[in-house]
Amino acid sequence: MLVAHATWHGGALCLWAERTGPVPGTELQRSGGTRAGAPPRWGVVPPQETGPYGLPSDDVHPFASRDFAGTSYEPFVRGAIRVELAMALPTSGGHPLPSAELGPEPVADEPELRLWRVPALVLEPFPAMALLQAAERSADVVPGGDLRFLCLVAGEAVRLTERGQVLPALLREDGDLVARWRPVLDEPARFRALARAMPAACRAADGGRPAAEVLREALSGLVDTAVRGVVPHPLLAPRRGKVPERLPLAERWAAALTGPSAAVAREPRDDPDDLIAELDAWAAAARRPSGPLRVCFRLAEPGPGDDEKKTAWRVEFALQGTDDPSLYVPAATVWEGEAASIPRAEETLLAGLGRALRLFPDLSPALDGPSPAELPLDTAGAFRFLRQAAPMLAAAGFGVLLPQWAGKAKLGMKLTTRNDDPEASSGSAASSGFDLKAMVDFRWDLAIGDESIDEEELAELARLKTPLVRLRGQWVELDEHQLEAALDFLRHPRRGRMTAAEAVRAVVHAGDDALPLTSVDAGGALGDLLSGEADRRLVPLHTPEELDAELRPYQERGLAWLAFMDGLGLGALLADDMGLGKTISVLSLLVHEREGGAAPGPTLAILPMSLVGNWQREAARFTPKLRVYVHHGTGRHRGDDLVRAAAGADLVLTTYGTATRDAESLAEIAWERVVCDEAQALKNSGTRQARAVRGIPARNRIALTGTPVENHLTELWSIMEFANPGLLGPRAAFRRRFAIPIERDGDEQAALALKRATQPFVLRRLKTDTSIISDLPEKQEIKVYCNLTAEQASLYQATVDDMLQQIAEADETQRRGLVLATMAKLKQVCNHPAQLLKDGSRLPGRSGKLERLEEICAEVVGQGEKALVFTQYAEFGSMLQPYLAGRLERPVLWLHGGTSKQGRDDLVERFQSDAEPSVFLLSLKAAGTGLTLTAANHVVHVDRWWNPAVEDQATDRAFRIGQTRNVQVRKFICVGTVEERVDEMIDRKKALADSIVGTGEDWLTELSVAELRDVLRLSPDAVSG
């Protein structure tokens, strides 16, 4: 196993790796002659007499390497410079500790930081950027937390570049002049959060540097590379005529801003100081003010009767509180001496206006006088301020106040549809036999907001030829491009008939930047659909009789919506918050459609491997009459056997991996629907997995995800492309129309258009919705069923066999100890093989519980919430803490029996008070009582104590006085193991739970050999693959 690590040092990306085996070309530690205390599973570099940085020769990192030959990283590191870095790394027992990705090593003492000589590669800028954009997709190299963090920084650099938040600079580096692009960081809180999240290894070179310094250096370097990758080279057009012998410095600097080399050609008598100062001043003008006050610009519209005045518009100047925008002091008040309570008010105002002049040159006339208070503008000037100056000033940190209509009251199109059937047009939520083939009457109008305008009014607007006009009492922005689009619109037929399906497509695709679709008025079921509020308009469906549960009101509304979408033949994206019951909603739909003896075809549910057991158990618990077939594993059906198995099932469960491998076979079956749970697995539309899943035909499709967009809007396109193929058009067109304008420019109109296009097909409810909170219990307990991996199953069975063999020969005392020891081993196996083996081996990919825990924690972090994670094993918590911190790229707290009282208090205070960390790992014994941790609204019990009172006490760390939110409690159970059987016993005998299992596992020692064999046996459905 190879784990790649990275640090930013000397202005470049430095790459190195950890190996679990011997480093090529070195002697193997296990072969003898090793240093005392060196870990046995790594190799060491042969001793050298001396090393750089004055480090002793034996301080070579024993399992570090810079050899990426034969890996997917090899193309990126060809030609890289080979160096040796001195890195401050955690050390214990005389050797550096392995990273979280390799699995933590138990340590007796507190680790210390110590310098180690690490062989590394220094990458050139463009290969470095390419590596950072590809590293996390590698299948043969595991990226460490430090490398993943720098991948995140590279993404931030690309984001800043796409949004144009970069400025050119002229810098001195090692005595030479270089042209660089540097980022404009207008979100200080975001920068600070990134710096806090930086893993220590990112800044460990040369003994360590401040995180903010390393982040600024890395971000600047990556921004420079990102800009050079997109800006044309050369930037300037070729000179015409004779080229002078000595080009101006500014021209040579501009030439070096693009292309691979940043070096500026030098000429005798160059004096770069003025250009450097000018560019630095430009950068300073773009930075947000850091003081308590900022200059604010307010656009005031003409008063009644002032429309005809040449300069009826005004931009008024003021001082405004940076943190409290309600603190507003007009400039006139400052100059009149009535702001004496504000320190340095005049100086702050003048300095801010001078800084704004660079971004808003029209400001110049207002600054000629000694007490500038406002800038008179004509209509064209007011329009320029609205469209150009205001966004730039706001981005640079100035206050900007615009009229309420600004950016909203725009000319657009309105679509009105009506159904022939008066019953279907009555607003009833019932389908009334409506389908997408039904014909509807349509009419297109021009509108401003909800108000239609006629041709005469548009002709008057065209005659005025002014970009800001007052229409029906409100001001409207109308540039020449929009006016031409509106006049062209009037030349086309605007009334007629079309199918409801065509009306849906029209809503999705109609409109553009010049003339957007701003309003839709439809009646009946089509109106319910296009409103995006169908779940609220529809009559809720009562809990189906064959469902062994009582749906909550919001779930009944969700069932009605799913049935409504299914009846229309439209795919649905159910994007409810985690814990609101997406699985039971789908199971309810399957039961509902079979009421009255109906026999629809089978539903195929494609799931992450970690959820197969959960779906299996929920179906058995809530819908026992549904026939369920699990298509997974080496023994799964193929060919005709698969067709027969699917035909005899109501619900077929499979994994994304199996669906990808068996896509052709699955495509031969007539599926009623295909359901994708955790549908963000389809977010990369070009992957083999996404293409395979989309290629399985079905009458209908449902996507389930709590996070429809994790990073980019194209992920939403990919999920929608599964649910409703072709609906949002080609991916490239979607990026041009929606993703780029919204993500790069913050385009509100594009965001509204995207919402209008997608909301008919998306149902998303949040736990914070008032209508949902009232439906939820204050404490919601959820059982999370996890499968074992093949490795876990093998260890589990071997442990059971070993116990049964020994127990036959044991006396009563030995028998009791043997059973308790076996129970402890089995619970450790269910947690993770590395916990049982205690070999410090890697963690990822070997435990169903760990995979599910990682998914839940990632969702909690993504929603800005907090979770308590309890384990009864301190050693397992010590393994989880660094691993989860690395995977989540967030700090994870860990409280155990060895934590001092002061340490406990500090951890609790930090968790309760700070925005991060979001995850708090706790030992059940050490933290089960006496703590108040109400900042968390999620509780996870990774392993079970089998004493309900103890678990409830731990849960009550979050569910107690002071908790203002509903709490979700998840209890992990491994399918087909002793964990599931004991849990069933507790449920069956809840009234006797205290007397039966109140002492933990002691009661198991009283069981006979036959009873033990039955309780401990491993069921075939336990293994996920």
N, C-alpha and C positions, 0 to 999 in steps of 0.2 A: 504494500500500500504506500502510495506517495501523496504526501500532503504539501501543497504549495503555499509558501509564505511570501510576504512582500513588505517592504518598508520604503518610505520616500526619503532619500538621502542624497545630498549633493546635487539637488535639482533634478533628480531622475528616479525612475522606478528601479528598485533593486529586488531581485527575485532569488529565493532559495527554497529548499525543500527538506522535509523530514521523511525518513524512510523507516519502515518497520523491520526491514531486513538489513543486512550489512551493506554499507556503502561500497560500490564497486571500486576495486583497487585498494581496499583496505583489509586489514586482518580482522577476522571475525572474533568478537569478544569471547564467545564460548569456546574458542579453540585454545585458550590458555594465555597466560602472560598479560592478563587484563588488569586494569587498576582496581583496587578494592573499592567496592561500593558502586561500580559502574553497572548499569542495567544490563541484564543478559540478552535482551532481544535486539540490541542495536550493535552496529559495528563502530570501530574507532579509526581515525586517521592515524597512520604511523607517526610516531613522535618526530618533531623537528627541533632543531637546536634553539631556534628563537622565532618569534613571530612579530607581526606588526603591532603597533600600539603599545609595545613593551610588554605584551602578555607572555607568560611562560609557554613553552612549547607544548605542554600537555593540556593547555586550555583550548584546544581545538574542540569544537562541538562534536560529540561522538556519533551523532546520527544525522548530521546535516549534509546536504549535497547540493550541487548545482547542475547535476546531470539530468536533463530532461529528454535524453535521446530515446526515440521510439514512442514518445507520448504525443498527445494532441497539442502539447505546448511547444514541441520542437520547432515548427515553422516560425513561431514568434521570437524565439531566442537565438536564431542563427545570427552569427556575427556580433552577439552581445559581448561586452567587455567583462572579463573574469576578474573579480576582486575578492578581497577578504575583509569582512566588516567585524568590528568589535561591538557586540550587542549585549545589552544588559537583560538577562533572561532569568526567570524563576529557577532557583537551584535548590536541591536538597540531596543530602547524602553524597555530595561531591560530584553530582552530575545534573545537567539541565533536565527539568521536568518535561514530559511530553505534552504536546498541545491537546486541547479538548477533543479535537477530531480523532486523535489516536486513542483517546480514552485516558482519563486521569489516573495517575499512579498514587496509591495510598501513601501518605507521608506521616511520619511520627512527629516531626518538629515543624515549626513555622518556616516555610520556604524563604530564602533570601535572594536578592538580586545580585547577580555576579556577571562579569564580562566574559563572553565566550567568543572565540574566533570562528566566524561563520563564512564558509565559501558562498559567494553570490554572483549573480549576473546583473550587469547594468544595461538596461534596454534603451534603445533609441526611442525618441518620442512617439513616432507613428506605430512601430511594433508594440510599444507599451500600451498605447490606447487600444489597439486591436486586441491585445491579450486581455485587458481589463473588461472589454465588452464581450469576450467569449469565454472567460475563465469559468463562470458558474455553469456553463452548459457542457463542460467536459465530462466524459464518462469514465476516463481512466486516471484522472488526477483529482484529488479532493482539495478544494480551495480552503485554506485556513481562514479564521475569522479576520485576520489582518488583511489578507488579500481580498476577501469579500467586502470589507469596509472600503478599500480603495476602488473596488468595482462600483460601489455606491457613489464615491466621490467623482469617478469618471462620468457616471450618469448625471450627476449634478452639474458637471462642467458642460455636458451636452445640452442639458436643459437651459442653462444660462446662455449658451451660444444660440440656441434656437429662438430664445426670447429676445435676443439682441442686447442682453445685459453684459456687454463687453466694451472696452475702450482700448484704443491703441496707446502704446507708451514707448518712450525711448529711454533705455536703461544702460547703466555701466555695469558690466559683468567681467570680473578679472581684468580690468583695464581696457576692455574692448567695448564698443558701442553695439547694442543689439536692439532690434525692434521686436517688441512683444505685445501680445494681447493680454489684458488683465481683466478679471471679473469685476462687475459692479455688484457688490453684495448689499442689496437693499432690504434684506431680512435678517437683522442681527440675531434674532432669537433662533432662526433656523441654523445659522452658522454656529452659535453657541451649542445648540443641541447636537450638531454633528461633531463638534470638538469633544463634547462629553462622551459621545458614543465611541470615540476612537479607541480601538484595542491598544494596549500598552506596547505590543510588539510592533505596531506601525511606527513608533517613535523611539525604538530601543537602540538604534544605531548610535555609536559614540557615547554610550552611557545614558542616552535618553535626552529628549528635548520636550519643551511644552507642546501640548496637543494643538493649541491654536496656531502656533508657529508652523508646525508641520502641515496642518490642514491648509493654511493660507498658501504655503509654498506648493503643495501638491495641487491644489485647486487652480492656482495661477498657471502652473506648468501644463495641466491637462486642458485648461481653457485655451491656452495658446495653441496647443495641438489640435483641438477641436475646430477652432476657427480656421486654421491653415488647411484643414481637411475639406472645408466647404467654400471658402472664399476663392474666387478665380485667381489664377496666377498667369501673367503679372496683373497687378491691380490697376495700374495706370496704362492708358492707351499709348502706343508707341509715339515718340516725338516725330513731328513732320519737319522736313527740311534738315538743315545741318545740326548735328548734335554738338553742343558745346564741349570743349575739352574738360571742363570741370562742372559736373552736375551739382545743383544745389543740394545741401544736406537733406532738406525736407523730401526731395525727390528720391534720394538714395534710401532714406528711411522708409518711405512708402513702398519702395521696391522690395525691401527686406521684410515687410509685413506679411508677405505670402510666400509660398514655396517652402522647401524643406529647411533652408538656412536662415537664421535670424540675424546673422552678422551684417552690420552696416558698413559698406565700403568707406574707408577713410581717405580724406584728402588733406593736403597741407593747409594750415590756417583754419581748420574746422573749429567752430566755437559752438558746441551743442547746448550750452547752458540755457539759452533763451528758449529753444524748442523743448527741452526737457521741462523747464519751468511752466511753459504754456500747457503742455500735455498733463503735467501734474495738477495744474489749476483746473483743467477740464475734469480730471478724475475727482478732484475735491468737490467740484460743483455737483457731481453726480451722486456723491455720498449723502446719505440721510443725516440730518442734524442729530446730534447726540444730547443736546441740552434739554431743559424742561420746556422751552418755547420754540416754536417754529413760525416762519412767515406763512400766512394763508392768503389765498386769492379767491375772491367771491365774484362770480359773474352775476350782475344785476340786469334784469331785462327792462326794456322801456316801460314807463308807466302809461296809463290810459292817455291816449291822444298824442303820445310822443313818437309813434311809429314813423312819422315822416321826417323827424329830425335826422340830420346826417350822422351825428354821433350820439344816438339815443341809448346805446349800450354802455355799461361801465364794468370795469374789473376793479373791485375795491380791495385795498390792502389791509391786512390785520396781523396781529400776533395771536397764536392759538397754542393751547397746551399740547405738548407732544403726547402725553399719556391721558390727558383729560381734554378732549376736543371741545367740551362745553365751555371751557375757559376761552373766551373770544374777546379781544380788545381791538377795535378799529384803529387804523393808523392815525386817523384824525384825532382820536382821543389821546394817543401817545404824543402827537405834536402840540396838542393844547396843554400838555403838562398834567393831565388828569390820570396818568398811569404811574404815579410816583412810587406806588407800592411794589411795582415790578422792577427788579434790579436790571440795570443796563438795557432798558426797553428800547431806547432810541438806537443804541449801538447794534442790538440784535436785529432790529427791523432793517436798518441800512445794510448791514452785512448780508442778511438774507436776500434782500432785493438785488444786491450786487451779484450774488451767486446765481439768482434766478435769471439774470440778464443773459447769461450764456445759453440758457435753454429757451428763452422767450425774448428774442431780440426786439419784438414790437414794444417791449417795456421801456425802451430807451427814452422816448420823449417825456415820460412821467418822472424820470429821475433827474431831469434838468434842474428842477427847483430844489429848495432846501428842505421841504417837508412833503415828500411824495405820499399821497393818500389814495389816489385812484388813477385809472387809465381809461379815458373815453375811447370808445370804439364805434366804427360803423358796423353795419350788419355783416359785411364780409369779414371784418376783423373779429367779430364775435364768433363767427362760424370757424375761423382758423383757431381761435382759442379753444373752442369746444373739441374740435377734431384733432388738433396737433399739440398745442401747448399744454392743455390741461392733463392729458395722460402722461406727458414727459415730466411735468412738475410733480405730479402725484407719485410717479415712480422714483423720483429723486428725493422724496420725503417731505415735500412741501404740502401744506394743507390746501385742498381745493374744494370749494363749495359751488355746486352747480344747481340750476333750477330743477325742480322735481321732474319736469318733462324731458330733461336732457337724456338722450340715449334711449328713450322709451317711446315717445310719440313720433313714430316713423311711419312712412308710407309703406303699405304692404297689401297682401292679398287676403281675401276672406272667402272661404268655401262654405256654401250652404247646401245641404242635401235633405231631401224629404222622400219617405217611402210612400208608395201608392196605397198601402194598407193602412187605414186610419188607426187600427188597433196597434199595429207595429210602430206607428209614429206617435203614440200617446205618451211616450216616456216610460212605458212599462218596461220593467227589467226582464220580463219573460221573453223567451226567444220567439214565441208565436210562429214557429216554423221558419223563422228567418235564417237564411244562410248567405254565404258570400256571393252566390250566383244571383241573388235577388237584384232587381233593377231599382235604381233610385233616380229621382230628378236632382239635377245639380245646377248651381249658379255660382259663378265667380264674380266677385266685386273687388273694387279698390277700397281700402279702408285705412283709417288712422285709429289705432287702438280697436275698439269695438264699433266705431262709427264708420259707416260706408260713405263714400263720396262719389258724386256723379261726374259725368264728363264735363259739364259746364264749370264745376269747381276746379277740375284738373286743368282745363284750358286757361282759367284765370291764373293758376299757379305758374303755368308755363309762360304766360305773358309777363308776369312780374320778374321772372329770371333772377330771383334772389334765393340764397341758400337757407335763409330762415324766414318763414312766413307765419303769420297768425291766421289760423283757420278754426272757425267755430270756437273762438275764445281761447285757443291754446296754440303755443308756438310749436312749429314742426320743422325738423331738419330735412332739407330736400336739395341734394346736389344735382348737378346736371345729368349724371349717370343714372340716378334714380328716376328722374323725370323722363328721360328717354325710354327707360324700361317700362314705365307706367303707360306712356303713350303707345308703345309697341303692344302692350298687354291689351289695350282697348281695341286694337285692330283684329284680334282673334275672337272666334265664337266663344261666348261665355255662358251659354245655357245649353242644356241637353239632358240625356240620360246615359247612365253607365251602371255597371255592376257594382255591388258593394265592395268586391275585391279591388276593382279599379279605384274606388274612392279611398280605400285604405292605402293603396300604393301612391295615390296622389298626395295624401297627407304626408307620407314619408318623404317623397321626392320633390314635391312642388317647392318653388321659391329658390332664390339665390341671394347673394349679398346685396344686390341692387333692389330687389323686390321680394322680400321674404314672405312666407305664409305666416300671418300673424293671428288668424282667428279661424275656428271651425265651428259651424253650427249644424249639428245633425241630430235627428230624432230616433227614438226606438232603440233597438238592440245595437244598431250601428253607432248611435250617439253614446250608448253605454260604453262601447268599445273604445271609440276615439277620444272619449273624455279622459281616459286613463284612470277613471274612478269607478270602474264597473263593479269592483268588490263592494263599494259602499252603496251603489244603486241597486244591485241585485238583491233579490229576496234570499236570505241565508238558507242553506240546506241543513236540515236537522241531521243529527248524528245518525248514520245508517244503523239499522237494527243489528246487522251482523258484525258491527264493530264493537269489540269488548273494551270500550272506553267511552267517556263523555267528552265530546269536543267542546272547547271553549268558544265563546261567541266569535272571536276573531278567526278561529279555525273554521267555523261554520261558514263565515263569509269567504274565507280562502277556498273552501271546498266548492262553494257556488261559483267562484271565479274560475277555478280549474275546469269544472264541468261546462261552464259557459264557453271558455276558450276551446275546449275539446269539441263541443257541439258545432262550433264555427270552423273546425278544422285548422285552427291556428296554434302554432307552437307557443309555449308559455315559459317565462323565466320567473321562477319563484325565488325571490332574493331576500327572504325574511332573515332577520337577525339570528345569530346562533342561539339555539335553545328554544326557539318558538315552535318547533315541531314540523319541519319540512317533510321528514320521513312519514310521519303518521298522516299528513295531508295527502300524500300520494297513495298510501294504503287505503285511506278513506275513499278516494276516487275509484280505486279498483273494486272496492266493495259496493259502492254506490252504483256503478255501471252494471253490476250483476244482479241488482234488485229486480224482482219480477221475473226471474228465470232467464234473463238475457245471458248470452254466452259470447262475449267479445273475445278476440284473439289474445294471445299472451303479451304481457309487457316485459320488455328487456330493460333491466336496471344495470347501468354500467357505473362501477363504484371504485374508489380507491381500495386497495387491499385491506386497509385498516378498518373499513366500514362494512365488509361483507358479513361478519358475525353480528354486527349491530342490526343490520336489516333483517337477517335471519331470525334473530330473537324477537325483534319488534313485530315481525309478521306473525310469528308463532304466538306471541302474547296478545296482540290486538286483533288479528284477523286469522284465527286458527283454521277457518274453512278454506282459505286461499291455498292453492297447491303451489308450492315453491320448489324450484329446482336450482341448485347452485352449480353453475358451469365454470369450473375452475380446477386446477391441479392436473397432475399427470393422468389421473384416471377419468378425466371428463369425457363425455360422449363426443363422437365425431360422425360426420356424414349423416346417413339415414338415422342412426341412433340419436343424434342430436335433434334432428327434425321431429322424431317421435317424442323425445323427452320434452321439447318445447311445446308440442301440440297437447301434451298431457298436463301442462302447467298453466297457472294463471300469471305467475311471476317468475322470471328467470333472472338470477343474480349472477353477474360476472364482474371481472376487474378490467381496468383500462388496458393492462398488459395483455390479458387473455383476449379481449375484444380486438386488440390490434393484431394479434397473431392469427385469430380465427375469423377475421373480418369477412372473408369470402364465404365461409360456411354460414355465418350468422346472417349474411345478406340474402341467403336463399330462403329464409323463413319469413312468413307473413306476420310481421309484428303489428300489434294494435298500436303500440307506441314504444318509443325508446326514451328512457329517463337517464340523465347523467347527473349523478350527485357529485358535489364538490366540482362543479363544472368549470371552475377556473383551471382545471387540468387541460382544458381545450384552448386556453388563452393564446397560445402560440399557434396560429392557424396553419402555418406551413409544416408543422411536425407530422411525422408518419402517424402518430397516435390520433391527432385531431382529424387528419384526412380519413383515416380508417373509420373512426366513429361517425363522421358525417356521411360516410358512404353506406351505412347500414340503413336501408329504406324502412319506413314505418308510416302508418296513417297519421300519426301525431307524435310530437316530441315535447319533452319537458326538461328544462335545465334547472338544477337546484344549486344555489350558491349563496353564501352570506356575504361574499366579496366579489361582486360582478366586475369591479375594476380595482386591480391591485396597484398597477403602475401607470398603464397607458390606456387611452380610450379604445385603441384597436383591440384590446382584450374583450371589450364589450361587443365589438363587431364580430369577433370570432365566436363568442358564445351565441350571439343572435343568429349567426350564420348556421349554427347547428339547429337551433330551435325553429327558425323560419328561413330556409335557404334562399338567398337572393334578395331578401326583403330590403336590406340596407344598401344594395348595390355592390359593386366591386370594392375590394379593400382599398385600392389606391384612390378611388373617388371618395370613399368615406374619410380617408386621411386628409384629402384636400379640403373637403367641405366642412368637416367637424373637428377631427383630432388636432390638426395643426393650428387652426384659428383659436380653438379653446385652450389647448395646452401651452401654446407659445404666446398668444396675444391676449388671453383672457376674454375672448369675444363673447359677450353676453347674448347677442342675437343668435350666434351659432349654438350656444348652449341651450337656449330656448327651443331652437329648431330641433336639436337632437332629442331633447326631452319630449317634444311633441311627437317625434317620429317613433320613439321607443316606448313611451309610457303605456300605450295600449297593450303591450305584450309583457310588461314587467309588473309584478306585484312585490313591493318591498315594504315590510312593516318593521319598525324598530321597537326595541324594548322601552325606549323613552317616549313613544307615542302615548298620549293620554288615554286613547281608546284601547290600547294594549295593556297598559299598566293596570287598569281596572279589571281586566280579564285574568291577569296572572296572580298566582298565589305569592305571598311574600317570600316564601322559601320553596323553590322548585327543585325536586330531587330527580336526577336523571341517571339511569344506569347506562354505562358506556361499555359495550361488549367488544372485546379485542380478540383477534386471532393470534395464535402462536406462529412463529416462523418455523420452518423445518428444523432448524438447529435447536430451537427451544423445545420442540416436540420430542426430538431425539434425547435431549438431556432429561426431560421430564420422565419419559418412559424408562430410561436407564435408572433414574433415581427410585422410581416406584418398584421396579424389578429387584433392585438391590435390597430395598427394605423388606419386601415380601420374602426374599430368600433368607435374610437374617432373622426375621421375626419368628420363624418357625422354631428356632433353636434358643430363643431368648427367654429368660425368666421374667417375672412380672415387672421388676424394677428396670431391667434392661429394655423390656418391651415399651414401657412408658417413655423412656428417654429416646428410644429409636423412633417412635412415632412423632414425637415433638421435633426431633432433629430433621426428620423427613419433611414434615410440614413446612419448616423454615426453608429447607432447600427448594421445595416445590414453589413456594411463594417467590423466592429469589429467581428461580428459572422463569416464572411468569413475568417478573420485572424485566430481567435482562440476563443473557448468558454470562456476561462479564461480571455480574455481581456474584454469581455462584462460583465461577472459575477463579475469580480474583487474580486475573493475569494481566490486568491493565490493557486489555485488547480494545480495539476500536468499538464505538457505540452505534454508528448509523447502520440501518438496514438489517438489524438482527433482532428487533423486538417490536411486536405489534403495539404494545403499550406505549413504548417510547415514540413511535411514529404518530400515534393518536394524540399523545400529550403535546408533541411539538406542533401539531396542527391546531389544537385548541389554544395553546399559548400564543401562537402567531395571530389567531383570530382575535383573541382578547387584546393583544397589543395593537392590532390594526384598528380596533374600535375605540382605542383610547381608554380602555378599562383596566382593571387590576384583578389578579388572581392569587389565591393562596393554594399551594400545592403541598399536600401532606404525604409523607412516607414514614413508615415505622422503622426504616433502616437508615442509620446515619451514613453508612458507607455508600448506599445508593444515592442519597442526597448529595454527597461529596462528588459522585460521578456526574450527577445531573447538572449541578450548578454551573461548572465551566462549559459544559456542552450546550446547555440551553442559552447561556449568555452569548456563545459564539454563533449559534444558529439564528437567534433573534436579533443579534447585533444590538443588544440592550443589556444593561446591568441586571443581574439576577441575584437577589439576596438569599442567604442561607443561614438559618438559625438552628442550632443543634445543642446537644447536652454540654458540649465543651465551650459554648459561647459564654463569656463572662456577663455579669449583670449589667455592667456599663455597655458592653457590646450589644446585649439584647435591647436595652433602652435606645441606643443609637439606631439600631436597625429598625425598630418599630417607629421611631420618630421620622426617620427618612422615608419609610414606606407610606406613612400617614400624611406627610407634609409635602413631599416632592412629587412632581409630575411623573418622574421616573425614579426607581424602577417600577415595572408593571407586574413582575412575577416575584413572589416571595415563597421560597422553598422552606418547609418547616419539618422538623422531626416531630412525630406525633406525641412522643413522650415528653419532649422538652418544651413544646409549644402548645400542647393540647388544652391547657388551662391558663388563666391569668393574664391573657393578652387581649387588647382591643385593637382590631385591625379592620375597622369599618370602611377603610378606603377601598377594600376589595368587595366586588359583588359576584365573584366567581370563586368556588371552592372545589378543588379536585383531590380526591383520595386515590392515589396511584395504586397503593396496595391496601389490603383490608385487615383491620384488627379483629374483625368478627365479634366485636362487642359494640352493639349499637349505641350504648350510652357514651363510650369513649369517642366514637366517631362524631356523635352529635355535639359533644363538648368541644371538639376541634372545630366543627362547622360554626359553632357559636362565636368563634373569634371574629367572624365577619357578620353573622346574623345576631345582632344584639342592639341594645339601646344606642342610638346615634347613627344607625344605618338608615339611610334615606331612600335606598333603591331596593328592588327585588333581588334576591340572592339565588343564583343557580348553583346547585351542588351536584357534582358528577362523581360517581363511584365506578372505578374501573374494575371490570370482571373479565377474566380470560375464558373464552368459550370452551366448553367441553373438558374443563378441568375441575379440580377440587374447589376452585374459587366459585364457579357457577353453582355447584351442588350445595355448598354450604350456604350460599346466598339464598338458594331456593328453600333450604330448611328454615332459615331465619324468617323468610316471608310466610311460609306455611304456618309457623308457630310463633307468630309475633307476640302473642300474649304471654308466651312462656320464654321469650327470647333471653331475658335476663338469667333465668334459672338454667337454660340449656347451654347458651354460649356466653354467659356473662363472665366466664373466666378465660376468655380467649379460645385457645385450642385444646384446653385440658380435656374437654368432654370427648374428643376424638380418641384419646388413649383407651377409652372404655369399649370401643367398638371391636367386634370380632374380626378375624382375618378376612372373612367373606365380606363383611360390611365395609372394612377398610378398602378392600379391592374395588368394591363398587363405588365408594366415594372418591377414591383417588384415580380411577381409571381414566385413560385418555380417549375421548370420543373421536371418531373420524372427522367430525366437522371442526375440530379444534385448530387444524393447520390451515394457514392461509396460502401456503405455496412453498 
